[in-house]
């Protein structure tokens, strides 16, 4: 069940944390398998690009000296 307001959310987190935790779990968007795979691929691409840029910059500096 969603919260009616931010005040209700704050009240439940302070006074009824079990109910608030249950509602938070119910409100979380569920990722599909396709969304998870796309996220993992984009994360891996970002890591590859970052490691490629640092390895080429390091070799260029090392080769110049």
Backbone atoms as SQL, in Angstrom:
CREATE TABLE atoms (id INTEGER PRIMARY KEY, chain TEXT, resi INTEGER, resn TEXT, atom TEXT, x REAL, y REAL, z REAL);
INSERT INTO atoms VALUES
  (1, 'A', 1, 'UNK', 'N', 0.844, -1.176, 0.000),
  (2, 'A', 1, 'UNK', 'CA', 0.000, 0.000, 0.000),
  (3, 'A', 1, 'UNK', 'C', 0.892, 1.242, 0.000),
  (4, 'A', 2, 'UNK', 'N', 0.693, 2.140, -0.900),
  (5, 'A', 2, 'UNK', 'CA', 1.544, 3.324, -0.961),
  (6, 'A', 2, 'UNK', 'C', 1.218, 4.312, 0.161),
  (7, 'A', 3, 'UNK', 'N', 2.185, 5.144, 0.429),
  (8, 'A', 3, 'UNK', 'CA', 1.986, 6.174, 1.443),
  (9, 'A', 3, 'UNK', 'C', 1.075, 7.263, 0.891),
  (10, 'A', 4, 'UNK', 'N', 0.249, 7.848, 1.762),
  (11, 'A', 4, 'UNK', 'CA', -0.635, 8.930, 1.362),
  (12, 'A', 4, 'UNK', 'C', 0.129, 10.252, 1.297),
  (13, 'A', 5, 'UNK', 'N', 1.210, 10.374, 2.104),
  (14, 'A', 5, 'UNK', 'CA', 1.982, 11.609, 2.117),
  (15, 'A', 5, 'UNK', 'C', 3.366, 11.331, 2.699),
  (16, 'A', 6, 'UNK', 'N', 4.244, 12.334, 2.583),
  (17, 'A', 6, 'UNK', 'CA', 5.567, 12.213, 3.183),
  (18, 'A', 6, 'UNK', 'C', 5.486, 12.202, 4.708),
  (19, 'A', 7, 'UNK', 'N', 4.493, 12.906, 5.254),
  (20, 'A', 7, 'UNK', 'CA', 4.309, 12.906, 6.707),
  (21, 'A', 7, 'UNK', 'C', 3.940, 11.519, 7.207),
  (22, 'A', 8, 'UNK', 'N', 3.089, 10.833, 6.447),
  (23, 'A', 8, 'UNK', 'CA', 2.701, 9.474, 6.834),
  (24, 'A', 8, 'UNK', 'C', 3.907, 8.547, 6.764),
  (25, 'A', 9, 'UNK', 'N', 4.709, 8.711, 5.741),
  (26, 'A', 9, 'UNK', 'CA', 5.904, 7.878, 5.594),
  (27, 'A', 9, 'UNK', 'C', 6.849, 8.079, 6.768),
  (28, 'A', 10, 'UNK', 'N', 7.081, 9.340, 7.131),
  (29, 'A', 10, 'UNK', 'CA', 7.960, 9.639, 8.260),
  (30, 'A', 10, 'UNK', 'C', 7.397, 9.064, 9.556),
  (31, 'A', 11, 'UNK', 'N', 6.105, 9.233, 9.773),
  (32, 'A', 11, 'UNK', 'CA', 5.464, 8.707, 10.981),
  (33, 'A', 11, 'UNK', 'C', 5.651, 7.196, 11.079),
  (34, 'A', 12, 'UNK', 'N', 5.389, 6.499, 9.982),
  (35, 'A', 12, 'UNK', 'CA', 5.501, 5.036, 10.027),
  (36, 'A', 12, 'UNK', 'C', 6.938, 4.587, 10.247),
  (37, 'A', 13, 'UNK', 'N', 7.893, 5.257, 9.650),
  (38, 'A', 13, 'UNK', 'CA', 9.291, 4.868, 9.852),
  (39, 'A', 13, 'UNK', 'C', 9.718, 5.066, 11.303),
  (40, 'A', 14, 'UNK', 'N', 9.153, 6.067, 11.963),
  (41, 'A', 14, 'UNK', 'CA', 9.501, 6.320, 13.363),
  (42, 'A', 14, 'UNK', 'C', 8.723, 5.404, 14.306),
  (43, 'A', 15, 'UNK', 'N', 7.409, 5.300, 14.101),
  (44, 'A', 15, 'UNK', 'CA', 6.546, 4.616, 15.068),
  (45, 'A', 15, 'UNK', 'C', 6.196, 3.175, 14.707),
  (46, 'A', 16, 'UNK', 'N', 6.185, 2.845, 13.443),
  (47, 'A', 16, 'UNK', 'CA', 5.835, 1.490, 12.996),
  (48, 'A', 16, 'UNK', 'C', 6.832, 1.018, 11.930),
  (49, 'A', 17, 'UNK', 'N', 8.087, 0.795, 12.316),
  (50, 'A', 17, 'UNK', 'CA', 9.109, 0.472, 11.314),
  (51, 'A', 17, 'UNK', 'C', 8.847, -0.828, 10.543),
  (52, 'A', 18, 'UNK', 'N', 8.144, -1.777, 11.167),
  (53, 'A', 18, 'UNK', 'CA', 7.862, -3.035, 10.464),
  (54, 'A', 18, 'UNK', 'C', 6.908, -2.795, 9.288),
  (55, 'A', 19, 'UNK', 'N', 5.882, -2.000, 9.535),
  (56, 'A', 19, 'UNK', 'CA', 4.922, -1.694, 8.471),
  (57, 'A', 19, 'UNK', 'C', 5.605, -0.875, 7.373),
  (58, 'A', 20, 'UNK', 'N', 6.424, 0.098, 7.786),
  (59, 'A', 20, 'UNK', 'CA', 7.124, 0.940, 6.817),
  (60, 'A', 20, 'UNK', 'C', 8.045, 0.100, 5.940),
  (61, 'A', 21, 'UNK', 'N', 8.756, -0.842, 6.530),
  (62, 'A', 21, 'UNK', 'CA', 9.653, -1.697, 5.766),
  (63, 'A', 21, 'UNK', 'C', 8.868, -2.553, 4.769),
  (64, 'A', 22, 'UNK', 'N', 7.733, -3.064, 5.203),
  (65, 'A', 22, 'UNK', 'CA', 6.888, -3.878, 4.320),
  (66, 'A', 22, 'UNK', 'C', 6.386, -3.043, 3.144),
  (67, 'A', 23, 'UNK', 'N', 5.912, -1.833, 3.429),
  (68, 'A', 23, 'UNK', 'CA', 5.410, -0.964, 2.362),
  (69, 'A', 23, 'UNK', 'C', 6.528, -0.554, 1.414),
  (70, 'A', 24, 'UNK', 'N', 7.723, -0.304, 1.963),
  (71, 'A', 24, 'UNK', 'CA', 8.856, 0.052, 1.101),
  (72, 'A', 24, 'UNK', 'C', 9.188, -1.086, 0.138),
  (73, 'A', 25, 'UNK', 'N', 9.151, -2.321, 0.648),
  (74, 'A', 25, 'UNK', 'CA', 9.419, -3.475, -0.216),
  (75, 'A', 25, 'UNK', 'C', 8.364, -3.616, -1.305),
  (76, 'A', 26, 'UNK', 'N', 7.112, -3.351, -0.950),
  (77, 'A', 26, 'UNK', 'CA', 6.029, -3.461, -1.928),
  (78, 'A', 26, 'UNK', 'C', 6.120, -2.376, -2.998),
  (79, 'A', 27, 'UNK', 'N', 6.658, -1.221, -2.642),
  (80, 'A', 27, 'UNK', 'CA', 6.706, -0.101, -3.566),
  (81, 'A', 27, 'UNK', 'C', 7.932, -0.127, -4.482),
  (82, 'A', 28, 'UNK', 'N', 8.915, -0.969, -4.182),
  (83, 'A', 28, 'UNK', 'CA', 10.113, -1.030, -5.018),
  (84, 'A', 28, 'UNK', 'C', 9.742, -1.509, -6.415),
  (85, 'A', 29, 'UNK', 'N', 10.237, -0.828, -7.440),
  (86, 'A', 29, 'UNK', 'CA', 9.966, -1.317, -8.788),
  (87, 'A', 29, 'UNK', 'C', 10.735, -2.616, -9.032),
  (88, 'A', 30, 'UNK', 'N', 10.076, -3.543, -9.628),
  (89, 'A', 30, 'UNK', 'CA', 10.703, -4.831, -9.925),
  (90, 'A', 30, 'UNK', 'C', 11.387, -4.756, -11.287),
  (91, 'A', 31, 'UNK', 'N', 12.653, -5.136, -11.324),
  (92, 'A', 31, 'UNK', 'CA', 13.380, -5.145, -12.586),
  (93, 'A', 31, 'UNK', 'C', 13.116, -6.450, -13.310),
  (94, 'A', 32, 'UNK', 'N', 12.943, -6.340, -14.604),
  (95, 'A', 32, 'UNK', 'CA', 12.794, -7.541, -15.397),
  (96, 'A', 32, 'UNK', 'C', 14.181, -8.108, -15.688),
  (97, 'A', 33, 'UNK', 'N', 14.230, -9.308, -16.166),
  (98, 'A', 33, 'UNK', 'CA', 15.504, -9.942, -16.480),
  (99, 'A', 33, 'UNK', 'C', 16.234, -9.156, -17.569),
  (100, 'A', 34, 'UNK', 'N', 15.481, -8.665, -18.558),
  (101, 'A', 34, 'UNK', 'CA', 16.086, -7.900, -19.650),
  (102, 'A', 34, 'UNK', 'C', 16.707, -6.611, -19.119),
  (103, 'A', 35, 'UNK', 'N', 16.029, -5.917, -18.200),
  (104, 'A', 35, 'UNK', 'CA', 16.579, -4.694, -17.631),
  (105, 'A', 35, 'UNK', 'C', 17.858, -4.983, -16.860),
  (106, 'A', 36, 'UNK', 'N', 17.890, -6.078, -16.128),
  (107, 'A', 36, 'UNK', 'CA', 19.074, -6.435, -15.354),
  (108, 'A', 36, 'UNK', 'C', 20.256, -6.728, -16.274),
  (109, 'A', 37, 'UNK', 'N', 20.013, -7.441, -17.348),
  (110, 'A', 37, 'UNK', 'CA', 21.081, -7.778, -18.289),
  (111, 'A', 37, 'UNK', 'C', 21.613, -6.518, -18.967),
  (112, 'A', 38, 'UNK', 'N', 20.707, -5.619, -19.388),
  (113, 'A', 38, 'UNK', 'CA', 21.142, -4.375, -20.009),
  (114, 'A', 38, 'UNK', 'C', 21.969, -3.540, -19.043),
  (115, 'A', 39, 'UNK', 'N', 21.586, -3.491, -17.785),
  (116, 'A', 39, 'UNK', 'CA', 22.335, -2.741, -16.779),
  (117, 'A', 39, 'UNK', 'C', 23.729, -3.339, -16.619),
  (118, 'A', 40, 'UNK', 'N', 23.814, -4.655, -16.546),
  (119, 'A', 40, 'UNK', 'CA', 25.105, -5.308, -16.378),
  (120, 'A', 40, 'UNK', 'C', 26.011, -5.046, -17.579),
  (121, 'A', 41, 'UNK', 'N', 25.439, -5.063, -18.791),
  (122, 'A', 41, 'UNK', 'CA', 26.226, -4.797, -19.983),
  (123, 'A', 41, 'UNK', 'C', 26.748, -3.368, -19.991),
  (124, 'A', 42, 'UNK', 'N', 25.895, -2.409, -19.642),
  (125, 'A', 42, 'UNK', 'CA', 26.339, -1.016, -19.644),
  (126, 'A', 42, 'UNK', 'C', 27.394, -0.781, -18.569),
  (127, 'A', 43, 'UNK', 'N', 27.259, -1.429, -17.434),
  (128, 'A', 43, 'UNK', 'CA', 28.251, -1.313, -16.380),
  (129, 'A', 43, 'UNK', 'C', 29.588, -1.881, -16.834),
  (130, 'A', 44, 'UNK', 'N', 29.557, -3.032, -17.486),
  (131, 'A', 44, 'UNK', 'CA', 30.783, -3.651, -17.982),
  (132, 'A', 44, 'UNK', 'C', 31.440, -2.777, -19.053),
  (133, 'A', 45, 'UNK', 'N', 30.649, -2.175, -19.939),
  (134, 'A', 45, 'UNK', 'CA', 31.200, -1.285, -20.963),
  (135, 'A', 45, 'UNK', 'C', 31.888, -0.086, -20.323),
  (136, 'A', 46, 'UNK', 'N', 31.285, 0.477, -19.306),
  (137, 'A', 46, 'UNK', 'CA', 31.876, 1.618, -18.612),
  (138, 'A', 46, 'UNK', 'C', 33.186, 1.248, -17.948),
  (139, 'A', 47, 'UNK', 'N', 33.257, 0.064, -17.361),
  (140, 'A', 47, 'UNK', 'CA', 34.496, -0.399, -16.722),
  (141, 'A', 47, 'UNK', 'C', 35.577, -0.614, -17.773),
  (142, 'A', 48, 'UNK', 'N', 35.211, -1.207, -18.903),
  (143, 'A', 48, 'UNK', 'CA', 36.195, -1.424, -19.970),
  (144, 'A', 48, 'UNK', 'C', 36.755, -0.108, -20.483),
  (145, 'A', 49, 'UNK', 'N', 35.872, 0.879, -20.694),
  (146, 'A', 49, 'UNK', 'CA', 36.321, 2.176, -21.194),
  (147, 'A', 49, 'UNK', 'C', 37.234, 2.862, -20.186),
  (148, 'A', 50, 'UNK', 'N', 36.891, 2.779, -18.924),
  (149, 'A', 50, 'UNK', 'CA', 37.699, 3.418, -17.891),
  (150, 'A', 50, 'UNK', 'C', 39.067, 2.760, -17.780),
  (151, 'A', 51, 'UNK', 'N', 39.118, 1.451, -17.845),
  (152, 'A', 51, 'UNK', 'CA', 40.405, 0.767, -17.722),
  (153, 'A', 51, 'UNK', 'C', 41.249, 0.966, -18.982),
  (154, 'A', 52, 'UNK', 'N', 40.619, 1.068, -20.138),
  (155, 'A', 52, 'UNK', 'CA', 41.369, 1.308, -21.378),
  (156, 'A', 52, 'UNK', 'C', 41.973, 2.696, -21.377),
  (157, 'A', 53, 'UNK', 'N', 41.245, 3.689, -20.891),
  (158, 'A', 53, 'UNK', 'CA', 41.766, 5.052, -20.902),
  (159, 'A', 53, 'UNK', 'C', 42.896, 5.217, -19.891),
  (160, 'A', 54, 'UNK', 'N', 42.846, 4.537, -18.756),
  (161, 'A', 54, 'UNK', 'CA', 43.925, 4.668, -17.784),
  (162, 'A', 54, 'UNK', 'C', 45.147, 3.875, -18.220),
  (163, 'A', 55, 'UNK', 'N', 44.954, 2.743, -18.889),
  (164, 'A', 55, 'UNK', 'CA', 46.122, 1.950, -19.293),
  (165, 'A', 55, 'UNK', 'C', 46.859, 2.627, -20.450),
  (166, 'A', 56, 'UNK', 'N', 46.153, 3.271, -21.384),
  (167, 'A', 56, 'UNK', 'CA', 46.838, 3.947, -22.486),
  (168, 'A', 56, 'UNK', 'C', 47.509, 5.221, -22.012),
  (169, 'A', 57, 'UNK', 'N', 46.899, 5.926, -21.051),
  (170, 'A', 57, 'UNK', 'CA', 47.514, 7.142, -20.529),
  (171, 'A', 57, 'UNK', 'C', 48.785, 6.796, -19.758),
  (172, 'A', 58, 'UNK', 'N', 48.765, 5.727, -19.042),
  (173, 'A', 58, 'UNK', 'CA', 49.931, 5.317, -18.274),
  (174, 'A', 58, 'UNK', 'C', 51.079, 4.892, -19.164),
  (175, 'A', 59, 'UNK', 'N', 50.792, 4.216, -20.270),
  (176, 'A', 59, 'UNK', 'CA', 51.859, 3.763, -21.144),
  (177, 'A', 59, 'UNK', 'C', 52.439, 4.927, -21.938),
  (178, 'A', 60, 'UNK', 'N', 51.611, 5.921, -22.260),
  (179, 'A', 60, 'UNK', 'CA', 52.110, 7.079, -22.998),
  (180, 'A', 60, 'UNK', 'C', 53.071, 7.873, -22.129),
  (181, 'A', 61, 'UNK', 'N', 52.761, 7.990, -20.854),
  (182, 'A', 61, 'UNK', 'CA', 53.630, 8.732, -19.940),
  (183, 'A', 61, 'UNK', 'C', 54.913, 7.948, -19.708),
  (184, 'A', 62, 'UNK', 'N', 54.788, 6.644, -19.569),
  (185, 'A', 62, 'UNK', 'CA', 55.967, 5.809, -19.319),
  (186, 'A', 62, 'UNK', 'C', 56.893, 5.746, -20.517),
  (187, 'A', 63, 'UNK', 'N', 56.353, 5.781, -21.734),
  (188, 'A', 63, 'UNK', 'CA', 57.167, 5.691, -22.927),
  (189, 'A', 63, 'UNK', 'C', 57.888, 6.981, -23.262),
  (190, 'A', 64, 'UNK', 'N', 57.402, 8.099, -22.763),
  (191, 'A', 64, 'UNK', 'CA', 57.999, 9.394, -23.103),
  (192, 'A', 64, 'UNK', 'C', 59.277, 9.639, -22.300),
  (193, 'A', 65, 'UNK', 'N', 59.435, 8.972, -21.155),
  (194, 'A', 65, 'UNK', 'CA', 60.566, 9.276, -20.272),
  (195, 'A', 65, 'UNK', 'C', 61.756, 8.513, -20.613);
